[in-house]
């Protein structure tokens, strides 16, 4: 899910958060005698976020843009009390333009991801969207003039191959292999706009990372509050322009929309807590559980069995994300750390 885009800003926020809260969370982990509590919370966060994707895909009578509005309420709710508690400025001077750009990019990316979930097999859309961190190296090179190492090139190539295997465009595979848009699952036809939305969501998400680097001095609650508020207004305007503003029908749909908001809230809070207890690298790896859950829900709820091409593509993309997370984690370790020495193969230039 696009919630993975928030990992970077959470980490930057916690670097500037007060040390008392960190010690408090550490005491909780020690009292529970569970050194892997952060990883467990991150996995539970993945569970809730993946269930949000299931709800988005299942509510076929509600426009994806309208569902995104309820999702952004889940982003906004946990951020406001944290903002108030830490007494942060709501809209700080000197960062406003970049903050608005971050909100626009993040909102558009998440709306596109909701469209992709509706118009693609759930697992395939999740894999493509989850590849966002790998593409950050490209935009960092273009906009921030950062070095793009051989490691980045390898992970980008693996990810691109994975995405091609999932979408199977005819101009690459010809007519011998059915493309994603040609496949049918229980009478449903997946047109080309689903994969286009998923890939576009990935590109918007990669730009979010670049903007977050420019906002790294801000507390994460400031970014999240602005993001949630801006996104809620933005999606409501989009819904109004396409005539999609309507309260869900009574019964199942209305209850599922409420559950969507609750699951979004729980997923966001669990992700926040996991990053209080654990470093970003291990948490990002644990968030790969999103993909596993997506394949399970796809078969359980929608009867869509993944193809061999999709499974191989998912393996390549997840491998790239895991390697990227491992490298980030290894770089945060002391130079004399044994773990860092074992992972030195990740530092290839």
Residue pairs with C-beta under 8 A, 6 or more apart in sequence:
1 46
1 49
1 50
1 52
1 53
1 113
1 126
1 129
1 130
1 267
1 290
2 106
2 109
2 110
2 113
2 129
2 132
2 201
2 205
3 45
3 49
3 267
3 268
3 271
3 287
4 130
4 132
4 133
4 284
4 287
4 290
5 106
5 109
5 132
5 205
5 208
5 209
6 220
6 224
6 268
6 271
7 271
7 275
7 280
7 283
7 284
7 287
8 209
8 212
8 213
8 280
9 212
9 215
9 220
9 223
9 224
10 220
10 271
10 272
10 275
10 280
11 275
11 280
12 212
12 215
12 216
12 217
12 218
12 220
13 218
13 219
13 220
13 221
13 223
14 22
14 220
14 275
14 276
16 217
16 218
16 219
17 86
17 219
17 220
18 86
21 276
22 276
25 273
25 276
25 277
26 277
28 37
29 35
29 37
29 38
29 277
34 40
37 277
37 278
38 273
38 274
38 275
38 276
38 277
38 278
38 282
38 283
39 274
39 278
39 282
39 283
39 286
41 270
41 271
41 273
41 274
41 277
42 270
42 271
42 274
42 275
42 278
42 282
42 283
42 286
42 287
42 289
43 286
43 289
44 270
45 266
45 267
45 268
45 270
45 271
45 274
45 287
46 267
46 286
46 287
46 288
46 289
46 290
46 293
47 289
47 293
48 263
48 264
48 266
48 267
48 270
49 263
49 264
49 267
49 290
50 126
50 289
50 290
50 293
50 294
50 297
51 263
51 293
51 297
52 71
52 260
52 263
52 264
52 267
53 117
53 122
53 125
53 126
53 294
53 297
54 122
54 297
54 301
55 67
55 256
55 257
55 259
55 260
55 263
56 64
56 67
56 71
56 114
56 117
56 118
56 260
57 117
57 118
57 122
57 302
58 256
58 301
59 67
59 248
59 253
59 256
59 257
60 118
61 248
61 249
61 253
62 248
62 253
62 257
63 239
63 242
63 244
64 111
64 114
64 115
64 117
64 118
65 111
65 114
65 235
65 238
65 239
65 242
65 244
66 235
66 239
66 244
66 245
66 246
67 114
67 257
67 260
68 107
68 110
68 111
68 114
68 231
68 235
69 232
69 235
69 236
69 239
70 257
70 260
70 261
70 264
71 110
71 114
71 260
71 261
71 264
72 107
72 110
72 227
72 228
72 231
72 232
72 235
73 228
73 232
73 261
73 264
74 260
74 261
74 262
74 263
74 264
74 265
74 267
74 268
75 224
75 227
75 228
75 231
75 264
75 268
76 224
76 225
76 228
76 229
76 232
77 228
77 265
78 224
78 265
78 268
78 269
78 272
79 221
79 224
79 225
79 227
79 228
80 225
82 221
82 224
83 90
83 219
83 221
83 222
83 225
86 219
86 221
88 218
88 219
88 221
88 222
89 222
90 222
90 225
90 226
91 99
91 226
92 99
92 218
92 222
95 214
95 215
95 217
95 218
98 211
98 214
98 215
99 215
99 218
99 222
99 223
99 226
100 226
100 230
101 211
102 208
102 211
102 212
102 215
102 223
102 226
102 227
103 226
103 227
103 230
103 231
103 234
104 230
104 234
105 204
105 205
105 207
105 208
105 211
106 204
106 205
106 208
106 227
106 231
107 227
107 230
107 231
107 234
107 235
108 204
109 200
109 201
109 202
109 204
109 205
109 208
110 201
110 231
111 235
111 238
112 197
112 198
112 200
112 201
112 204
113 125
113 129
113 197
113 198
113 201
115 193
115 194
115 197
116 125
116 128
116 129
116 194
116 195
116 197
116 198
116 201
117 125
117 126
118 194
119 190
119 191
119 193
119 194
119 197
120 180
120 190
120 194
120 195
120 198
121 180
121 185
121 190
121 298
121 302
121 304
121 306
121 310
122 294
122 297
122 298
122 302
122 304
123 291
123 294
123 295
123 298
123 304
123 306
123 310
123 314
124 166
124 167
124 180
124 195
124 198
124 306
124 310
124 313
124 314
125 194
125 198
125 294
126 290
126 291
126 294
127 162
127 163
127 166
127 291
127 294
127 310
127 313
127 314
127 317
127 318
128 163
128 166
128 167
128 195
128 198
128 199
128 201
128 202
128 317
129 198
129 201
129 202
129 205
130 288
130 290
130 291
130 317
130 318
130 321
131 159
131 162
131 163
131 202
131 317
131 320
131 321
132 202
132 205
132 206
132 209
133 206
133 209
133 284
133 321
133 324
133 325
134 155
134 156
134 158
134 159
134 317
134 320
134 321
134 324
135 156
135 159
135 202
135 203
135 206
136 206
136 209
136 210
137 146
137 148
137 152
137 155
137 156
138 148
138 156
138 206
139 206
139 207
139 209
139 210
140 146
140 148
140 209
140 210
140 213
141 147
141 148
143 210
144 210
144 213
149 348
149 349
150 348
150 349
151 323
151 327
151 346
151 347
151 348
151 349
155 320
155 323
155 324
156 320
158 316
158 317
158 319
158 320
159 316
159 317
159 320
161 313
161 316
162 312
162 313
162 314
162 315
162 316
162 317
162 320
163 199
163 313
163 317
164 172
164 313
165 309
165 310
165 312
165 313
165 316
166 180
166 195
166 309
166 310
166 313
166 314
166 317
167 179
167 180
167 195
168 177
168 178
168 179
168 180
168 309
169 179
170 179
173 179
177 309
180 190
180 194
180 195
181 189
181 190
181 191
181 192
181 194
181 195
183 190
183 307
184 190
185 302
185 303
185 304
186 302
186 303
186 304
212 223
215 223
236 245
238 244
239 245
247 254
248 254
248 256
248 257
271 283
271 287
274 283
274 286
275 283
279 329
279 332
280 325
280 328
280 329
280 332
281 325
281 326
281 327
281 328
281 329
281 330
281 332
282 325
282 329
284 321
284 324
284 325
284 328
285 321
285 322
285 325
285 326
288 318
288 321
288 322
291 314
291 317
291 318
295 306
295 314
298 304
298 306
299 305
299 306
306 314
323 346
326 343
326 346
327 343
327 346
327 347
330 339
330 340
330 343
330 344
330 346
330 347
333 339
333 340
334 340
